């Protein structure tokens, strides 16, 4: 798994949002980040992102379409491996 490519997709998606997580959301966001960094395969990354979809989209103000597009890009990385 190309962790840098996955990280770049996720970061670009979060930056496309119109919000910054609030003070109380930061610990949960850091927890999600650590879980993502511990992943060794694309399906794990997708699972974590899907499980936390509501939190991520709400905290960062990411649209559903942008989030779905990021998931598809990450899946494509898994298919290329």
Secondary structure, 3 states (H helix, E strand, C coil): CCHHHHHHHHHHHHHCCCCCCCHHHHHHHHHHHHHHHHCCCHHHHHHHHHHCHHHHHHHHCCCHHHHHHHHHHHHHHHHHC
